[in-house]
């Protein structure tokens, strides 16, 4: 099913004309209403009226995540707060998240675009959809929730965790579509088997909408074998909207149709910022074309991918984004949660009795990610008393969990037990298989 044929199947020249008109409106709006952009454009020596073609967007400066943090919480909003009806946020490196606002129209657009990607994946109004993302400031759960309701599906807001109960809900409610991270859904499959329930034979799940973490084609095959489902990918990020930016159709797995009537997507060289051609791998840069509360110009996502411009056998004419293969920065994604090493360091440095020597180890146990923080105890605190160490370990774990929104493992080490480096310290060891 094609949710919005008028836009998803639009002739390329007509689509480019619509993009150009909306891009001009966006540039004029941010220049008039957002002091940051007025200053940024003036420093570059460009005005909104300098945009004559879509290619002219290359003359305008990039926006980075640091700009959102520097103007925390509302400094980049293009509407007064009274017009903002929803706020979401992502985690920040120093306790300052990136805050995203939505007007009523923004929420309507978001729901439409999520309905679009859900229809691409094969969801229908007959489906019962169980959402296993955590509800809260994270955009994933609410974004998928309202979009799937817009499509007409029955939505179960199960949230994350309590895996045995998740399996019972699937069985009792007749769940046909699962939404979540692929690693958690694999874990749910293992949980079902431990309960004596074979997922592909005794449950009704036929389709998965997965996101929030990188996952390989091998994991796709394992999901499909375990559940007897079709596993699909979708992409979005909170700064530009959330889920709904693009998604896989049934004809071209591994590539995702972009909602080009709402987003202008470029690929640039991560080092130089120079634009790259179709088919060349680089950093994904997104300009919002219809966002009211938080319009962004040339936002550097730090995600690595490439673009395919050719029409798809499904009939859609929008360009497609290949599955994201990695990031240019040091952010870790652990079970769908963004984690920065600097967040961990900030917490550790505030705890008395901890030495400034630590290492972060990320890996998988079964299908689930784990994060282990190995940290040395300060010499003066190393009493050798087991209960003292237990109390310190629990204190560190609780402090980290409060900041990271996940429960890390904590391993206390003897003084001077971590390898010292003469150059830049290697803080992160990621033992997970590469996507």
RODO-2510 file (C-alpha; in nm, 4 decimals, decimal comma):
residues 435
     n   res          X          Y          Z
     1     x     0,0000     0,0000     0,0000
     2     x     0,1214     0,3504    -0,0861
     3     x    -0,0075     0,5877     0,1811
     4     x     0,0353     0,9169    -0,0091
     5     x     0,0707     0,8481    -0,3846
     6     x     0,0507     1,2180    -0,4710
     7     x     0,3849     1,2844    -0,2987
     8     x     0,5520     0,9441    -0,2876
     9     x     0,5093     0,8918    -0,6620
    10     x     0,5554     1,2526    -0,7759
    11     x     0,7557     1,3174    -1,0922
    12     x     1,1130     1,4124    -1,0024
    13     x     1,1019     1,7566    -1,1594
    14     x     0,7747     1,8372    -0,9877
    15     x     0,9191     1,7140    -0,6578
    16     x     1,2297     1,9300    -0,7002
    17     x     1,0085     2,2299    -0,7647
    18     x     0,8149     2,1614    -0,4435
    19     x     1,1413     2,1222    -0,2509
    20     x     1,2737     2,4510    -0,3864
    21     x     0,9596     2,6415    -0,2898
    22     x     0,9573     2,4951     0,0616
    23     x     1,3314     2,5467     0,1037
    24     x     1,2979     2,9154     0,0189
    25     x     1,0213     2,9494     0,2780
    26     x     1,2322     2,7701     0,5400
    27     x     1,5394     2,9865     0,4838
    28     x     1,3323     3,3049     0,5003
    29     x     1,1583     3,1889     0,8188
    30     x     1,4747     3,0963     1,0095
    31     x     1,6501     3,4170     0,9008
    32     x     1,3574     3,6250     1,0259
    33     x     1,2734     3,4342     1,3450
    34     x     1,5901     3,2618     1,4730
    35     x     1,8735     3,4980     1,5746
    36     x     2,1250     3,2126     1,5517
    37     x     2,0539     3,1630     1,1823
    38     x     2,0481     3,5341     1,1042
    39     x     2,3949     3,5655     1,2576
    40     x     2,5203     3,2471     1,0900
    41     x     2,3973     3,3512     0,7452
    42     x     2,5351     3,7024     0,7858
    43     x     2,8757     3,5652     0,8846
    44     x     2,8748     3,3479     0,5715
    45     x     2,7572     3,6402     0,3593
    46     x     2,4412     3,4734     0,2323
    47     x     2,0759     3,5746     0,2370
    48     x     1,7651     3,3583     0,1852
    49     x     1,7055     3,5275    -0,1504
    50     x     2,0423     3,3982    -0,2727
    51     x     1,8862     3,0542    -0,3123
    52     x     1,7931     3,0224    -0,6815
    53     x     1,8286     2,6449    -0,7245
    54     x     1,8382     2,3476    -0,4875
    55     x     2,2133     2,3241    -0,5438
    56     x     2,2526     2,6720    -0,3948
    57     x     2,1888     2,5213    -0,0508
    58     x     2,5612     2,4368    -0,0560
    59     x     2,6334     2,8074    -0,0083
    60     x     2,4633     2,8027     0,3313
    61     x     2,6385     2,6947     0,6546
    62     x     2,5889     2,3684     0,8400
    63     x     2,4037     2,3286     1,1696
    64     x     2,5568     2,0958     1,4288
    65     x     2,4274     1,9282     1,7428
    66     x     2,6496     2,1630     1,9421
    67     x     2,4338     2,4538     1,8238
    68     x     2,1260     2,2924     1,9776
    69     x     2,3096     2,2343     2,3036
    70     x     2,4547     2,5854     2,3085
    71     x     2,1031     2,7292     2,2697
    72     x     1,9405     2,4937     2,5211
    73     x     1,6504     2,4655     2,5685
    74     x     1,4477     2,6863     2,3307
    75     x     1,7004     2,9147     2,1614
    76     x     1,6573     2,7675     1,8113
    77     x     1,2770     2,7587     1,8157
    78     x     1,1142     2,9558     1,5347
    79     x     0,7778     2,9942     1,7113
    80     x     0,6841     3,1254     2,0573
    81     x     0,6565     2,8581     2,3252
    82     x     0,2788     2,9006     2,3462
    83     x     0,2570     2,7484     1,9958
    84     x     0,4615     2,4416     2,0993
    85     x     0,2375     2,1557     2,2099
    86     x     0,4982     1,8799     2,2547
    87     x     0,8598     1,8604     2,3687
    88     x     1,1000     1,5720     2,3205
    89     x     1,4707     1,5530     2,3956
    90     x     1,7744     1,3367     2,3354
    91     x     2,0607     1,2776     2,5758
    92     x     2,3492     1,5231     2,5983
    93     x     2,7189     1,4836     2,6699
    94     x     2,7225     1,7153     2,9729
    95     x     2,3662     1,6944     3,0989
    96     x     2,2303     1,9273     2,8298
    97     x     2,0034     1,7352     2,5934
    98     x     1,8967     1,8533     2,2507
    99     x     1,5399     1,9754     2,2950
   100     x     1,2911     1,9396     2,0106
   101     x     0,9592     2,1212     1,9896
   102     x     0,6489     2,0430     1,7840
   103     x     0,3522     2,2588     1,6889
   104     x     0,0130     2,1009     1,6228
   105     x     0,0942     2,1014     1,2518
   106     x     0,4326     1,9414     1,3201
   107     x     0,2618     1,6555     1,5041
   108     x     0,0145     1,6101     1,2196
   109     x     0,3043     1,5950     0,9723
   110     x     0,4928     1,3508     1,1934
   111     x     0,1943     1,1170     1,2171
   112     x     0,1454     1,1317     0,8392
   113     x     0,5087     1,0448     0,7697
   114     x     0,5141     0,7565     1,0166
   115     x     0,1940     0,6228     0,8589
   116     x     0,3775     0,6493     0,5271
   117     x     0,6759     0,4365     0,6364
   118     x     0,4508     0,1871     0,8149
   119     x     0,2478     0,1378     0,4983
   120     x     0,5747     0,0957     0,3037
   121     x     0,6712    -0,1871     0,5382
   122     x     0,3360    -0,3584     0,4933
   123     x     0,1356    -0,2558     0,8007
   124     x    -0,2404    -0,2418     0,7449
   125     x    -0,5436    -0,1290     0,9507
   126     x    -0,6023    -0,4985     1,0313
   127     x    -0,2773    -0,5238     1,2297
   128     x    -0,2275    -0,5282     1,6067
   129     x     0,1000    -0,3468     1,6771
   130     x     0,2991    -0,3877     1,9989
   131     x     0,5460    -0,1050     2,0712
   132     x     0,8416    -0,2144     2,2859
   133     x     1,0286     0,1178     2,2785
   134     x     1,0409     0,3083     2,6052
   135     x     0,7918     0,5938     2,6294
   136     x     0,9221     0,9308     2,7511
   137     x     1,1384     1,2063     2,6038
   138     x     1,2682     0,9582     2,3421
   139     x     1,0889     1,0210     2,0111
   140     x     1,0656     0,6603     1,8930
   141     x     0,7716     0,5287     2,0936
   142     x     0,5408     0,8282     2,0579
   143     x     0,6326     0,8843     1,6932
   144     x     0,5472     0,5289     1,5915
   145     x     0,2432     0,5227     1,8211
   146     x     0,0561     0,8143     1,6660
   147     x     0,1593     0,7295     1,3113
   148     x     0,0345     0,3737     1,3421
   149     x    -0,2934     0,4957     1,4885
   150     x    -0,3179     0,7367     1,1936
   151     x    -0,2848     0,4399     0,9598
   152     x    -0,5664     0,2671     1,1476
   153     x    -0,3783    -0,0143     1,3196
   154     x    -0,4551    -0,1233     1,6758
   155     x    -0,1669    -0,0085     1,8988
   156     x    -0,0490    -0,1704     2,2231
   157     x     0,1802     0,0735     2,4122
   158     x     0,3676    -0,2019     2,5958
   159     x     0,6855     0,0070     2,6426
   160     x     1,0169    -0,1647     2,7165
   161     x     1,1134    -0,4358     2,9640
   162     x     0,9249    -0,7087     3,1552
   163     x     0,9980    -0,9504     2,8740
   164     x     0,7818    -1,2416     2,9917
   165     x     0,4823    -1,0095     3,0122
   166     x     0,5620    -0,8836     2,6607
   167     x     0,5414    -1,2410     2,5328
   168     x     0,2137    -1,3013     2,7159
   169     x     0,0672    -0,9873     2,5601
   170     x     0,1724    -1,1045     2,2145
   171     x     0,0025    -1,4377     2,2679
   172     x    -0,3137    -1,3118     2,4379
   173     x    -0,3706    -0,9951     2,2305
   174     x    -0,2785    -1,1501     1,8952
   175     x     0,0096    -0,9125     1,8156
   176     x     0,0939    -0,9148     1,4424
   177     x     0,3539    -0,6339     1,4270
   178     x     0,6423    -0,5630     1,6666
   179     x     0,8111    -0,2229     1,7049
   180     x     1,1438    -0,1988     1,8857
   181     x     1,5175    -0,2426     1,8619
   182     x     1,6181    -0,5586     1,6755
   183     x     1,8374    -0,6753     1,9637
   184     x     1,5497    -0,6538     2,2121
   185     x     1,3146    -0,8402     1,9816
   186     x     1,5723    -1,1177     1,9476
   187     x     1,5853    -1,1283     2,3273
   188     x     1,2059    -1,1505     2,3360
   189     x     1,2310    -1,4506     2,1067
   190     x     1,4711    -1,6188     2,3464
   191     x     1,2401    -1,5336     2,6360
   192     x     0,9451    -1,6898     2,4541
   193     x     1,1398    -2,0113     2,3961
   194     x     1,2406    -2,0221     2,7637
   195     x     0,8673    -2,0038     2,8411
   196     x     0,7998    -2,3000     2,6112
   197     x     0,6585    -2,0828     2,3305
   198     x     0,8067    -2,1101     1,9808
   199     x     0,7717    -1,7579     1,8289
   200     x     0,7240    -1,8508     1,4633
   201     x     0,4759    -2,1301     1,5391
   202     x     0,2794    -2,0189     1,8444
   203     x     0,2704    -1,6396     1,8042
   204     x     0,1135    -1,4338     1,5263
   205     x     0,3879    -1,1759     1,4619
   206     x     0,4339    -1,1326     1,0875
   207     x     0,6196    -0,8010     1,0624
   208     x     0,8783    -0,5986     1,2542
   209     x     0,9454    -0,2231     1,2368
   210     x     1,2953    -0,1815     1,3732
   211     x     1,5173     0,1175     1,4439
   212     x     1,7173     0,3125     1,7045
   213     x     2,0325     0,1033     1,6546
   214     x     2,2483    -0,0226     1,3714
   215     x     2,1791    -0,3790     1,2674
   216     x     2,3172    -0,6059     1,0009
   217     x     2,1601    -0,8116     0,7267
   218     x     2,2678    -1,1174     0,9284
   219     x     2,0559    -0,9957     1,2186
   220     x     1,7656    -0,9393     0,9795
   221     x     1,7880    -1,3007     0,8673
   222     x     1,8066    -1,4235     1,2255
   223     x     1,5000    -1,2199     1,3229
   224     x     1,3048    -1,3503     1,0277
   225     x     1,4068    -1,7104     1,0981
   226     x     1,3242    -1,6876     1,4693
   227     x     0,9892    -1,5130     1,4331
   228     x     0,8744    -1,6085     1,0861
   229     x     0,8347    -1,2348     1,0289
   230     x     0,9443    -0,9791     0,7751
   231     x     1,1985    -0,7487     0,9447
   232     x     1,2123    -0,3911     0,8117
   233     x     1,4301    -0,0896     0,8848
   234     x     1,3409     0,2779     0,9213
   235     x     1,5421     0,5900     0,9988
   236     x     1,4924     0,9168     1,1769
   237     x     1,6492     1,1338     1,4414
   238     x     1,4909     1,3477     1,7064
   239     x     1,6546     1,6731     1,5963
   240     x     1,4795     1,6751     1,2586
   241     x     1,1574     1,5005     1,3694
   242     x     1,2018     1,1425     1,4916
   243     x     1,1046     0,8233     1,3059
   244     x     0,9430     0,8858     0,9700
   245     x     1,2271     1,0481     0,7761
   246     x     1,2603     0,7366     0,5633
   247     x     1,1774     0,3675     0,5644
   248     x     1,2075     0,0433     0,3694
   249     x     0,9450    -0,0668     0,1211
   250     x     0,8717    -0,4305     0,0365
   251     x     1,0599    -0,4133    -0,2955
   252     x     1,4062    -0,2839    -0,1993
   253     x     1,5268    -0,4054     0,1411
   254     x     1,8459    -0,2337     0,2511
   255     x     1,7398     0,1044     0,1125
   256     x     1,4870     0,3457     0,2604
   257     x     1,2575     0,5888     0,0794
   258     x     1,3092     0,9483     0,1959
   259     x     1,0122     1,1799     0,2536
   260     x     1,1673     1,4284     0,0122
   261     x     0,8662     1,6570     0,0187
   262     x     0,9546     1,7256     0,3850
   263     x     1,3339     1,6808     0,3956
   264     x     1,6204     1,7796     0,1685
   265     x     1,8967     1,5222     0,2127
   266     x     2,2587     1,5682     0,1064
   267     x     2,5659     1,3477     0,1368
   268     x     2,8887     1,5339     0,2154
   269     x     3,2499     1,4457     0,2783
   270     x     3,2754     1,4138     0,6593
   271     x     3,6159     1,5841     0,6630
   272     x     3,5743     1,8680     0,4125
   273     x     3,1964     1,9173     0,4088
   274     x     3,2038     1,9130     0,0279
   275     x     2,8976     1,7612    -0,1439
   276     x     2,9243     1,4092    -0,2838
   277     x     2,7437     1,2584    -0,5814
   278     x     2,4755     0,9912    -0,5765
   279     x     2,6276     0,6549    -0,4879
   280     x     2,9208     0,8026    -0,2952
   281     x     2,9401     0,7234     0,0763
   282     x     2,9579     1,0124     0,3196
   283     x     2,7825     1,1955     0,6013
   284     x     2,4061     1,2463     0,5893
   285     x     2,3016     1,6138     0,6064
   286     x     1,9325     1,7045     0,6408
   287     x     1,7395     2,0287     0,5935
   288     x     1,3800     2,0312     0,7170
   289     x     1,1315     2,1752     0,4663
   290     x     0,8075     2,1879     0,6647
   291     x     0,9023     2,1881     1,0335
   292     x     0,7500     2,4860     1,2160
   293     x     0,8811     2,4778     1,5733
   294     x     1,2398     2,3700     1,5078
   295     x     1,3415     2,4111     1,1433
   296     x     1,7024     2,3079     1,0810
   297     x     1,9265     2,4023     0,7888
   298     x     2,1913     2,1554     0,6717
   299     x     2,1949     1,9566     0,9944
   300     x     2,4995     1,7298     1,0209
   301     x     2,3681     1,3970     1,1468
   302     x     2,7117     1,2267     1,1734
   303     x     2,5505     0,9181     1,0172
   304     x     2,7289     0,7513     0,7244
   305     x     2,5326     0,6396     0,4187
   306     x     2,4720     0,7108     0,0488
   307     x     2,1811     0,8014    -0,1798
   308     x     2,0110     0,6157    -0,4662
   309     x     1,8092     0,8459    -0,6981
   310     x     1,6625     0,5849    -0,9339
   311     x     1,2928     0,4900    -0,9155
   312     x     1,2006     0,1825    -0,7140
   313     x     1,0025    -0,1188    -0,8433
   314     x     0,7400    -0,0379    -0,5777
   315     x     0,6352     0,2677    -0,7839
   316     x     0,7716     0,5345    -0,5490
   317     x     0,9945     0,7958    -0,7094
   318     x     1,1580     0,9395    -0,3978
   319     x     1,5327     0,8956    -0,3502
   320     x     1,6447     0,6179    -0,1179
   321     x     1,8965     0,6174     0,1646
   322     x     2,1073     0,3068     0,2160
   323     x     2,1033     0,1565     0,5655
   324     x     2,3255     0,3645     0,7922
   325     x     2,6582     0,1883     0,8459
   326     x     2,8127     0,3964     1,1226
   327     x     2,8788     0,7407     1,2674
   328     x     3,1561     0,9950     1,2421
   329     x     3,1587     1,0834     1,6117
   330     x     3,2207     0,8799     1,9241
   331     x     2,8619     0,8324     2,0326
   332     x     2,7722     0,4791     2,1349
   333     x     2,4251     0,3352     2,0792
   334     x     2,3574     0,0741     2,3465
   335     x     2,0178    -0,0997     2,3215
   336     x     1,8798     0,2015     2,1352
   337     x     2,0074     0,4566     2,3897
   338     x     2,2654     0,7216     2,2967
   339     x     2,5653     0,7116     2,5305
   340     x     2,8653     0,9447     2,5205
   341     x     3,1944     0,8572     2,6934
   342     x     3,2058     1,2136     2,8252
   343     x     2,8784     1,1500     3,0111
   344     x     3,0373     0,8580     3,1903
   345     x     3,3532     1,0496     3,2663
   346     x     3,1521     1,3393     3,4070
   347     x     2,9737     1,1062     3,6488
   348     x     3,2864     0,9203     3,7574
   349     x     3,4799     1,2369     3,8271
   350     x     3,2131     1,3474     4,0758
   351     x     3,2295     1,0342     4,2911
   352     x     3,4664     1,0375     4,5851
   353     x     3,6874     0,7326     4,6093
   354     x     3,7151     0,6805     4,2323
   355     x     4,0434     0,7334     4,0462
   356     x     4,0467     0,9168     3,7074
   357     x     4,1306     0,5946     3,5207
   358     x     3,8521     0,4041     3,3538
   359     x     3,7544     0,2056     3,0469
   360     x     3,4193     0,1462     2,8789
   361     x     3,3503    -0,1994     2,7362
   362     x     3,0484    -0,2595     2,5117
   363     x     2,9479    -0,6053     2,3995
   364     x     2,6612    -0,8452     2,3530
   365     x     2,5307    -1,1217     2,5764
   366     x     2,3018    -1,3244     2,3575
   367     x     2,1174    -1,0681     2,1520
   368     x     2,1274    -0,7820     2,4033
   369     x     2,3858    -0,5075     2,4291
   370     x     2,5623    -0,4511     2,7575
   371     x     2,7743    -0,1621     2,8805
   372     x     3,0448    -0,2260     3,1392
   373     x     3,2345     0,0553     3,3073
   374     x     3,5672    -0,0544     3,4495
   375     x     3,7110     0,2014     3,6907
   376     x     3,9987     0,2045     3,9355
   377     x     3,9452     0,2712     4,3035
   378     x     4,1502     0,5547     4,4464
   379     x     4,4433     0,4185     4,6548
   380     x     4,3193     0,5826     4,9722
   381     x     3,9787     0,4185     4,9310
   382     x     4,1085     0,0685     4,8649
   383     x     4,0530    -0,0697     5,2138
   384     x     4,0199    -0,4290     5,1063
   385     x     3,6847    -0,4497     5,2845
   386     x     3,4430    -0,6280     5,0512
   387     x     3,1340    -0,4495     5,1819
   388     x     3,2957    -0,1093     5,1285
   389     x     3,3682    -0,2018     4,7677
   390     x     3,0148    -0,3330     4,7166
   391     x     2,8697    -0,0040     4,8444
   392     x     3,0987     0,2009     4,6192
   393     x     3,0180    -0,0154     4,3170
   394     x     2,6438     0,0270     4,3744
   395     x     2,6854     0,4024     4,4155
   396     x     2,8671     0,4262     4,0815
   397     x     2,6070     0,2077     3,9101
   398     x     2,3136     0,4151     4,0389
   399     x     2,4754     0,7445     3,9397
   400     x     2,5501     0,6182     3,5889
   401     x     2,2016     0,4690     3,5453
   402     x     2,0415     0,8016     3,6415
   403     x     2,2371     0,9861     3,3714
   404     x     2,2480     0,7253     3,0956
   405     x     1,8915     0,5876     3,1260
   406     x     2,0302     0,2330     3,1067
   407     x     2,1687     0,0036     3,3764
   408     x     2,5420    -0,0456     3,3198
   409     x     2,7627    -0,3084     3,4704
   410     x     3,0288    -0,1636     3,6994
   411     x     3,3594    -0,3327     3,7700
   412     x     3,5901    -0,1818     4,0325
   413     x     3,9599    -0,2393     3,9728
   414     x     4,2676    -0,2183     4,1893
   415     x     4,4809     0,0984     4,1622
   416     x     4,7129     0,1050     3,8589
   417     x     4,5512    -0,2026     3,6996
   418     x     4,4424    -0,0346     3,3750
   419     x     4,6995     0,0084     3,1023
   420     x     4,8350     0,3614     3,0800
   421     x     4,8747     0,5320     2,7423
   422     x     5,1460     0,7730     2,6373
   423     x     4,9108     0,9347     2,3884
   424     x     4,5361     0,9584     2,3674
   425     x     4,3764     0,7147     2,6095
   426     x     4,1660     0,4367     2,4577
   427     x     3,8504     0,4759     2,6626
   428     x     3,6079     0,2572     2,4633
   429     x     3,6318    -0,1061     2,3622
   430     x     3,3375    -0,2118     2,1471
   431     x     3,3309    -0,5897     2,1150
   432     x     3,0011    -0,6069     1,9283
   433     x     3,0045    -0,7549     1,5747
   434     x     3,0148    -0,4773     1,3169
   435     x     2,6839    -0,4113     1,1385
***
